[in-house]
Amino acid sequence: MAGASTLTAGKTTPRRYAFEYWDVFTRQPLQGNPLCVFLDARGLADQEMLALARETNLSETTFILPDNRVRIWTPVEEYPFAGHPTLGTAMALRKPGMKQIVLHEKIGPVPVDFEEHTDGFVYGEMLQPDPVFAEEHKPEEIARLLNVTPADFLNDAPIMNVSTGRPNLIVMFKKLATIKALQPDWPRIRDYFAGGDHQRGFYFLTPETTSSTARYHARKLTPRTEDPATGSAAGCAAAYFVKQGWVKSGERITIEQGAETGRPSEIFISAEKIGAKIANVRVGGYSVKSFHGELELT
């Protein structure tokens, strides 16, 4: 991307911005969820950040400012918080031996802890906001939106809107084959939620997995694209599982995601039940830097 074309008219002095591409929730380059991190975004206006996010055309691009302030942009808007951008940016900022870093995002401070492993990989784990459990939806209504039948849903698994910083509608399926063949009716979905609860979209899960080390298989489908790994939604799932009693308080389990996009990912999640409250929602994984460069704006 070095030597990219001009984004801002009237600028004559070149400005150079170093960037790194990180693959998040994976140990393998070119797998997981890709992220572009601009390491020093001082001097970039909001519209320039948005334009650069459009240029990378990734689900999110992050811009680091002094004091570990982080801006997260999609190709269409800014997000106050997102999971894989938080983990990937923390990895980009991490210095050798560092045990924790706190990123200051629009949602507030987000701590990320690090563990150095003997195999050379570094594990990072973010603490997400305490969950908010909101609306439940009737299986018959959601089935019509997804072109499935209510019998396809997992028994005794409420379709619930959960947020640990960003709301997601948790939908549990019995079979892996069903989740792989999903064909949501996006126009009908848009109309259904137009006057209802505020949520980012669906997070589809099933206890049938392709890996013996994963507890659940997940997909994050949207009208525009499919996310290879969704840290914010995985935090919602962690809180949901502990609330349902399917995962023990404090137990770390694995979600597999991204196989359908050709970018398999591995997300580690946990949450704690403290009395009647679910808290201490943690989402973690590995990340690898795939390449880096410098962008020049004139």
Steps between C-alpha positions, in 0.01 A plus 500: 500500500806729505460786257119474504305771319395825663203490737490865601499783249724799566767314698848556358727371778509120501390333822619146569313250712644163595257211513498130585268221398418254777310173471301466820373190683749275322859379514522469121568795269219569252244328718284645777350847471723756323553845650688806378654707782628853438766536767495880537185667368580853615400750235230287340152651489194284556414503131853386416473211746172399339656526153793284605264242649323493164836458329600198711145366455534286812224456755692741728811716490648658812683829556725545803528839667708612804435338839379178336187663365354289221248587230324212325356556153313281255466599132174677590519621864690517828445236771531575872632147562574181312672178601759403240613864448558529874709183519694569181576861596613392846738251337636773273567725802643230724866519600705192601424396856185711523229330707211740444398799293190716531351632178280808521216451253175689452328254734759570772818328624548140383779303676681226309720248685787309338652158557832407339514132407807285455411435135563868425135600466340766717146451623290813551175525693268799532257572781164602354222700670252312718223347291155644447234236430215659307214378280414142415346418163252234400657207312219503241574863411876456475463177302309688229779756477766233459313263266517216754245329725464539878600134529848597375567704815666343802249395765469722808725767348327839509565731205629791704648842440824526702754781515851515647572832332318429173164321480463167319203267463615154610340225289583136580459220244506124547697408190821622339351427158215745567727782603726443198204515260337814644341741252358792705232720344671835554219729375253326732752516785543875449125553514463277806754693707411847369270579791637258757800441721838650424751231407792455264369183341507126540767278650424143391639212703477123524657244737598290195858590404764400249787517752518274804641788705207738434181502708291699251503588130395857413417718202452876483307577182403849389336633180841625381743231604586222746734558791777239546518564877281726713643579841213723614238236412711226659489695827120506477506125443724448805255685724206313344658157550578562866153643559347187346722275712662338194849624591638511854573833663856599414550212256691592182361337187563535126275621220598416142397747231599604150528166319223603261706806397821304449653671805460263797520666840524393863340714771543427873221618729400492866264673743422475869177467691509705819175447685228574248733717289717406202826694491872484416435420134831422332576444132846407381715341238819520300598744225774512240637796304472417131663807341567870545557812294473876476227713347574843357230766483557825314 
